[in-house]
Each structure stands twice: as structure tokens, then as C-alpha cells.
Amino acid sequence: MVGVTSIEVKESLDELAERLRQAKGPKDKERLQVLYWLKQDNAPSISAIAKAVGKHRNTLQTWLSMYRDGGLEAMLETKKSPGGVRVIPQWAEDALAKRLKQSNGFASYGAVQQWLAETLGVEAQYHAVYQMTRYRLKAKLKVVRPQNYKQNSEQRATFKQTLETTSPC
């Protein structure tokens, strides 16, 4: 008969109802709801359940095959992707963090890139170096602004002193 599944739900209706109440995420609730409907005496067809849940019947069959193979825990298991491999290893990032804390930092991100290549032997693109330095290490490369050679240093020092005494902050 089409739409009838040959799966035996091991948990009782009460146990499924309790798990359904305690389910945290919508993914778990959907999957538990499918098992709950299949455990009832007049279980609707897979197609009817799929329509009610809002998923394709093949998706439900995938869930049920996971339940068949590994039980309820396998069906509710959430797999997380490990993500991409970082171009700059953690030990190099730690060395760069130590170097950035020194008083003589870097003048540019290109200089950081060059330092990584020459000192640590880590080849990385400019964008990767910028992202790591700026966002993961929270470092801003600040360069002293050039001063005009015509400025009078005595006049500048006097201005700084008067600024400190008159400043409200």
C-alpha cells in the first residue's frame, strides 16, 4: 500500500508526548511530531504527515531511516560543520599578538604580511592578514602622523600645556 511505512516506533505515546513538550528547537519538535503521529492507532500516511509538517515525503523517509538505524537520539542529533581551515595557524596568531603589544608595532597590514612571511614562514594573503589582525586580535595599526617641518616646537609645547589646563575633560 502506498504511503504506509513499515517502521516500528519503540517509544510509547506518553514518552513521545513528554519529549515533544521538552523539545527545545523546531527541528526536534517536527521530528518528534512525526514519530508521535506514526505511533497512534490510526496513523496517517507519510504523505499526509509530510503535508502537515510542511516537508517533502522523502525528507520524512530520511528521518525515519535515521531512526531505524540509530534510534531516537540519532534522529535528533544535530551535526555541526567544523568550518574551514585557517590559513594562519594559531601559533602564528599568538606570535603576532605578542609582537603587536610591543611598542614598535607595524606601520601597515602589508608590513604584518611581510613579517609573517619572513619571520614565521607563513604565507597569507593581505585580506586574511587584515581580517585576523583587525577583527580577531582587535588591533589597529596606528602610524604617527607626519608633522610639518616649519612648526615651532616651543609654540607647540606651550599649546599642549594650555590645552591640558583649559580642557574640561
N, C-alpha and C positions, 0 to 999 in steps of 0.2 A: 504494500500500500504506500502511495507517495506521501511524503511529508511526515511519516511516522518514524520516529527514531528508536533505535534499539539500544538505549542506554539505561542502565540501572543506577539510579541516584541512591547512594548509600546512606546519606543523612536523612533524618526524619524531618517532617514538615515543621515541627516546633523548633528544631535546631536551626533549620534554614531561615525561619522567620526571625529568630533571635539574632543570627548572623547578619540578616538583612537590616535589622534595626541598628546594629552596631557598626555597620559598614561606613567607612569614612568617605571614600571617594565615589564619584558617579560610575566609574568603570567597574568597581566591585559590586555596586548595587545592581547594575544591569546584569552582570553575570550570575549573581545570586538569584535575581528575579527569574532568570531563565530556568535555573535548576528548580526553583520553587514551583513554577508552573508545570514543569515536567513531572514533579513528584506527586501532583494532585491526581485524584482518581480519574477524572475526565481530562486528561492532559490535552491541550490543543496541539495542533500540528506545528512543526518547526516553522513553516511559512507564516502561520498566524502569529506565532510568538515573535518572529523576526519583524513582522509589520508593526506589532505592538511596541516593541523595543525601539524600532527605527533603524534597524541594521539589516544587512543582506543575510539571507539564509545561509550562505556559505561561511559568513563570519561566525554565526552561531554554531555551525558544524565544526569550525576550527576550535572554538571554545570547548565544545563537548569532547572533541578528540583530546584536547589537553587535559580535561577532567578524567577521561577514560585512562589516559596514560599515567598521570601523576596525582590524581585526586583533586580535592578542593583547593589545596594550597598551591598546586601547580597552575590551576586555572586562574587563581587570583594573584599570582606572582607578577610583580612589576619589574621589567628589565630596564636597566638604565645604560645608556651608551657611555663608554668610557671617555669619549671625546677624542680630539686629535692629539697627536704627539707634538709637544712643544719643540720649536726649532732651537731655542736657547735652553740648555739644561738648567736644573735647579742650582747646581753648584756654581755655575757661571753667573746666575742671577744673584746669588748670595755674595759672590766676589764683587760684582758690580755695585751692589747695595753698600758694601763696606767702602768701596772706592768713592762713591758719591757722597758719603758722610765726611770725607776728608775735606779740608778747607780748599784745596786746589782741585776743584771738580772738573767738569768738561765744559768746553765752550759751545759745543753743538752736539746734536744727535749723531752726526757724521763722525765726530771725534769718538763718541762712545762705540760706534760700529767699528771704527778702526782699532780702538783699544781692545775690543773683544777679539778681533781677528789676530792682532799681533801678539797680545799677551796670553790670551787663553786658547787661541786657536779655534774659536767658534765663529763660523761664517754665518751671518744672518743678514737679511735684507733690512733696509732702512726702516720700513714700516714696522717690522717686528721689533726692532730695537726701540723705536719711538713708543709703540704700544706698551712694551714691558716697562720702559723707564718712566713714562708719564703716568700710566694707569695702575700697573701692579706695584711699582716701587714708590709711586706718588712723589716723584722728583721732578722739579722744574729746573731746567738748566738756565741759570741766570748769568748774564755776562755784564760786566761793568760797562756802563755807557761811556763813550769817549767824551772827553772834556776839551773844550776849546783852549788852545794854547795861549790865547790872548787874555784869558781870565786872570784876574788879580787874586792870588791865593790868600792874601791878607783880608781883602774885602769879603771873600767867600767865608773865611773863618768867622769874621765878625757877624756876618749874616746868619750863620748857623747858631751862634751864641744867642743873638737876639731872638731868633725863631724859637729856640728852646724855652726862653724865659717868657715870651708872649703867647706861646701856644697853650690853648685851654685844655688840651688832652694830656 
